[in-house]
Every structure is written in structure tokens, then in C-alpha cells.
């Protein structure tokens, strides 16, 4: 539903995948307070494997 509203707001300019990724990031931010990434954390310890 929110994706349909966004598409109407931008007159169909927003591609479906872009809107889907943006909504997924927004949901993650709202539910957990952060957007998950696969980037390493700068304060993480060195990988010993």
C-alpha cells in the first residue's frame, strides 16, 4: 500500500525495485533503529580465520 502511494506521488517515475529497497530499509530502520549492511564494522576485531 505504501509503495502504491509513493508511486502515485512520483507519478510512476519510481521504479518498483527502487521503491521496494527503500521501503525495506525504512522498515528495518523503524523496527531496529539501524539499516543492516554487509560492510565490516570499523571497530570489529581482526578476522583470525
PADOFI-755519 format. One record per atom (N, C-alpha, C): residue in three letters; chain; z, x, y. Coordinates in nm, 2 decimals, always signed. Layout:
<sites>
<aa = ALA ch = A Z = Z X = X Y = Y>
...
</sites>
This chain:
<sites>
<aa = UNK ch = A Z = +0.00 X = +0.08 Y = -0.12>
<aa = UNK ch = A Z = +0.00 X = +0.00 Y = +0.00>
<aa = UNK ch = A Z = +0.00 X = +0.09 Y = +0.13>
<aa = UNK ch = A Z = +0.08 X = +0.19 Y = +0.13>
<aa = UNK ch = A Z = +0.09 X = +0.28 Y = +0.24>
<aa = UNK ch = A Z = -0.04 X = +0.35 Y = +0.26>
<aa = UNK ch = A Z = -0.10 X = +0.39 Y = +0.15>
<aa = UNK ch = A Z = -0.23 X = +0.46 Y = +0.16>
<aa = UNK ch = A Z = -0.34 X = +0.37 Y = +0.22>
<aa = UNK ch = A Z = -0.34 X = +0.24 Y = +0.19>
<aa = UNK ch = A Z = -0.43 X = +0.14 Y = +0.24>
<aa = UNK ch = A Z = -0.41 X = +0.13 Y = +0.39>
<aa = UNK ch = A Z = -0.29 X = +0.13 Y = +0.44>
<aa = UNK ch = A Z = -0.26 X = +0.12 Y = +0.58>
<aa = UNK ch = A Z = -0.31 X = +0.24 Y = +0.65>
<aa = UNK ch = A Z = -0.28 X = +0.36 Y = +0.59>
<aa = UNK ch = A Z = -0.33 X = +0.48 Y = +0.66>
<aa = UNK ch = A Z = -0.48 X = +0.49 Y = +0.66>
<aa = UNK ch = A Z = -0.55 X = +0.44 Y = +0.56>
<aa = UNK ch = A Z = -0.70 X = +0.44 Y = +0.56>
<aa = UNK ch = A Z = -0.75 X = +0.35 Y = +0.67>
<aa = UNK ch = A Z = -0.68 X = +0.23 Y = +0.68>
<aa = UNK ch = A Z = -0.73 X = +0.14 Y = +0.79>
<aa = UNK ch = A Z = -0.70 X = +0.20 Y = +0.93>
<aa = UNK ch = A Z = -0.59 X = +0.27 Y = +0.94>
<aa = UNK ch = A Z = -0.55 X = +0.33 Y = +1.07>
<aa = UNK ch = A Z = -0.65 X = +0.43 Y = +1.11>
<aa = UNK ch = A Z = -0.71 X = +0.51 Y = +1.02>
<aa = UNK ch = A Z = -0.80 X = +0.61 Y = +1.05>
<aa = UNK ch = A Z = -0.95 X = +0.56 Y = +1.03>
<aa = UNK ch = A Z = -0.97 X = +0.43 Y = +1.01>
<aa = UNK ch = A Z = -1.10 X = +0.37 Y = +0.99>
<aa = UNK ch = A Z = -1.18 X = +0.43 Y = +0.88>
<aa = UNK ch = A Z = -1.10 X = +0.46 Y = +0.77>
<aa = UNK ch = A Z = -1.17 X = +0.51 Y = +0.65>
<aa = UNK ch = A Z = -1.21 X = +0.66 Y = +0.65>
<aa = UNK ch = A Z = -1.17 X = +0.73 Y = +0.75>
<aa = UNK ch = A Z = -1.20 X = +0.87 Y = +0.77>
<aa = UNK ch = A Z = -1.12 X = +0.96 Y = +0.67>
<aa = UNK ch = A Z = -1.00 X = +0.91 Y = +0.63>
<aa = UNK ch = A Z = -0.91 X = +0.99 Y = +0.55>
<aa = UNK ch = A Z = -0.96 X = +0.98 Y = +0.40>
<aa = UNK ch = A Z = -1.00 X = +1.10 Y = +0.34>
<aa = UNK ch = A Z = -1.04 X = +1.09 Y = +0.20>
<aa = UNK ch = A Z = -0.92 X = +1.05 Y = +0.11>
<aa = UNK ch = A Z = -0.95 X = +0.99 Y = +0.00>
<aa = UNK ch = A Z = -0.85 X = +0.94 Y = -0.09>
<aa = UNK ch = A Z = -0.75 X = +1.05 Y = -0.14>
<aa = UNK ch = A Z = -0.81 X = +1.17 Y = -0.18>
<aa = UNK ch = A Z = -0.72 X = +1.28 Y = -0.23>
<aa = UNK ch = A Z = -0.63 X = +1.33 Y = -0.12>
<aa = UNK ch = A Z = -0.68 X = +1.35 Y = +0.00>
<aa = UNK ch = A Z = -0.60 X = +1.40 Y = +0.11>
<aa = UNK ch = A Z = -0.49 X = +1.30 Y = +0.14>
<aa = UNK ch = A Z = -0.51 X = +1.18 Y = +0.14>
<aa = UNK ch = A Z = -0.41 X = +1.08 Y = +0.16>
<aa = UNK ch = A Z = -0.31 X = +1.08 Y = +0.04>
<aa = UNK ch = A Z = -0.36 X = +1.10 Y = -0.08>
<aa = UNK ch = A Z = -0.27 X = +1.10 Y = -0.19>
<aa = UNK ch = A Z = -0.17 X = +1.22 Y = -0.19>
<aa = UNK ch = A Z = -0.23 X = +1.34 Y = -0.15>
<aa = UNK ch = A Z = -0.14 X = +1.46 Y = -0.14>
<aa = UNK ch = A Z = -0.04 X = +1.45 Y = -0.03>
<aa = UNK ch = A Z = -0.08 X = +1.39 Y = +0.08>
<aa = UNK ch = A Z = +0.01 X = +1.37 Y = +0.19>
<aa = UNK ch = A Z = +0.12 X = +1.28 Y = +0.16>
<aa = UNK ch = A Z = +0.09 X = +1.17 Y = +0.09>
<aa = UNK ch = A Z = +0.19 X = +1.07 Y = +0.05>
<aa = UNK ch = A Z = +0.28 X = +1.13 Y = -0.05>
<aa = UNK ch = A Z = +0.23 X = +1.21 Y = -0.14>
<aa = UNK ch = A Z = +0.32 X = +1.28 Y = -0.24>
<aa = UNK ch = A Z = +0.41 X = +1.37 Y = -0.17>
<aa = UNK ch = A Z = +0.36 X = +1.45 Y = -0.08>
<aa = UNK ch = A Z = +0.45 X = +1.55 Y = -0.01>
<aa = UNK ch = A Z = +0.56 X = +1.47 Y = +0.07>
<aa = UNK ch = A Z = +0.52 X = +1.36 Y = +0.13>
<aa = UNK ch = A Z = +0.61 X = +1.28 Y = +0.21>
<aa = UNK ch = A Z = +0.72 X = +1.22 Y = +0.12>
<aa = UNK ch = A Z = +0.68 X = +1.17 Y = +0.01>
<aa = UNK ch = A Z = +0.78 X = +1.11 Y = -0.09>
<aa = UNK ch = A Z = +0.88 X = +1.22 Y = -0.13>
<aa = UNK ch = A Z = +0.82 X = +1.34 Y = -0.17>
<aa = UNK ch = A Z = +0.91 X = +1.45 Y = -0.21>
<aa = UNK ch = A Z = +1.01 X = +1.49 Y = -0.10>
<aa = UNK ch = A Z = +0.96 X = +1.49 Y = +0.03>
<aa = UNK ch = A Z = +1.04 X = +1.52 Y = +0.14>
<aa = UNK ch = A Z = +1.15 X = +1.42 Y = +0.16>
<aa = UNK ch = A Z = +1.12 X = +1.29 Y = +0.15>
<aa = UNK ch = A Z = +1.22 X = +1.19 Y = +0.17>
<aa = UNK ch = A Z = +1.32 X = +1.19 Y = +0.06>
<aa = UNK ch = A Z = +1.28 X = +1.20 Y = -0.07>
<aa = UNK ch = A Z = +1.37 X = +1.19 Y = -0.18>
<aa = UNK ch = A Z = +1.46 X = +1.32 Y = -0.20>
<aa = UNK ch = A Z = +1.40 X = +1.44 Y = -0.17>
<aa = UNK ch = A Z = +1.48 X = +1.56 Y = -0.20>
<aa = UNK ch = A Z = +1.51 X = +1.64 Y = -0.08>
<aa = UNK ch = A Z = +1.45 X = +1.61 Y = +0.03>
<aa = UNK ch = A Z = +1.47 X = +1.69 Y = +0.16>
<aa = UNK ch = A Z = +1.39 X = +1.82 Y = +0.17>
<aa = UNK ch = A Z = +1.30 X = +1.84 Y = +0.07>
<aa = UNK ch = A Z = +1.21 X = +1.95 Y = +0.07>
<aa = UNK ch = A Z = +1.08 X = +1.92 Y = +0.00>
<aa = UNK ch = A Z = +0.98 X = +2.00 Y = +0.03>
<aa = UNK ch = A Z = +0.85 X = +1.98 Y = -0.03>
<aa = UNK ch = A Z = +0.84 X = +2.09 Y = -0.14>
<aa = UNK ch = A Z = +0.83 X = +2.06 Y = -0.27>
<aa = UNK ch = A Z = +0.82 X = +2.16 Y = -0.37>
<aa = UNK ch = A Z = +0.69 X = +2.24 Y = -0.36>
<aa = UNK ch = A Z = +0.70 X = +2.37 Y = -0.38>
<aa = UNK ch = A Z = +0.58 X = +2.46 Y = -0.39>
<aa = UNK ch = A Z = +0.60 X = +2.55 Y = -0.50>
<aa = UNK ch = A Z = +0.49 X = +2.62 Y = -0.53>
<aa = UNK ch = A Z = +0.49 X = +2.72 Y = -0.64>
<aa = UNK ch = A Z = +0.51 X = +2.86 Y = -0.58>
<aa = UNK ch = A Z = +0.53 X = +2.87 Y = -0.45>
<aa = UNK ch = A Z = +0.55 X = +3.00 Y = -0.39>
<aa = UNK ch = A Z = +0.69 X = +3.06 Y = -0.43>
<aa = UNK ch = A Z = +0.69 X = +3.19 Y = -0.44>
<aa = UNK ch = A Z = +0.82 X = +3.25 Y = -0.47>
<aa = UNK ch = A Z = +0.91 X = +3.25 Y = -0.35>
<aa = UNK ch = A Z = +1.04 X = +3.24 Y = -0.38>
<aa = UNK ch = A Z = +1.13 X = +3.24 Y = -0.27>
<aa = UNK ch = A Z = +1.16 X = +3.38 Y = -0.22>
<aa = UNK ch = A Z = +1.16 X = +3.40 Y = -0.09>
<aa = UNK ch = A Z = +1.18 X = +3.54 Y = -0.04>
<aa = UNK ch = A Z = +1.31 X = +3.60 Y = -0.07>
<aa = UNK ch = A Z = +1.41 X = +3.52 Y = -0.10>
<aa = UNK ch = A Z = +1.54 X = +3.57 Y = -0.13>
<aa = UNK ch = A Z = +1.56 X = +3.58 Y = -0.28>
<aa = UNK ch = A Z = +1.46 X = +3.55 Y = -0.36>
<aa = UNK ch = A Z = +1.48 X = +3.55 Y = -0.50>
<aa = UNK ch = A Z = +1.49 X = +3.69 Y = -0.55>
<aa = UNK ch = A Z = +1.56 X = +3.71 Y = -0.67>
<aa = UNK ch = A Z = +1.57 X = +3.84 Y = -0.73>
<aa = UNK ch = A Z = +1.44 X = +3.88 Y = -0.79>
<aa = UNK ch = A Z = +1.42 X = +4.00 Y = -0.81>
<aa = UNK ch = A Z = +1.31 X = +4.06 Y = -0.87>
<aa = UNK ch = A Z = +1.29 X = +4.01 Y = -1.02>
<aa = UNK ch = A Z = +1.17 X = +3.98 Y = -1.05>
<aa = UNK ch = A Z = +1.14 X = +3.93 Y = -1.19>
<aa = UNK ch = A Z = +1.15 X = +4.05 Y = -1.28>
<aa = UNK ch = A Z = +1.24 X = +4.05 Y = -1.38>
<aa = UNK ch = A Z = +1.26 X = +4.16 Y = -1.47>
<aa = UNK ch = A Z = +1.18 X = +4.15 Y = -1.60>
<aa = UNK ch = A Z = +1.10 X = +4.05 Y = -1.61>
<aa = UNK ch = A Z = +1.02 X = +4.04 Y = -1.74>
<aa = UNK ch = A Z = +0.91 X = +4.14 Y = -1.75>
</sites>
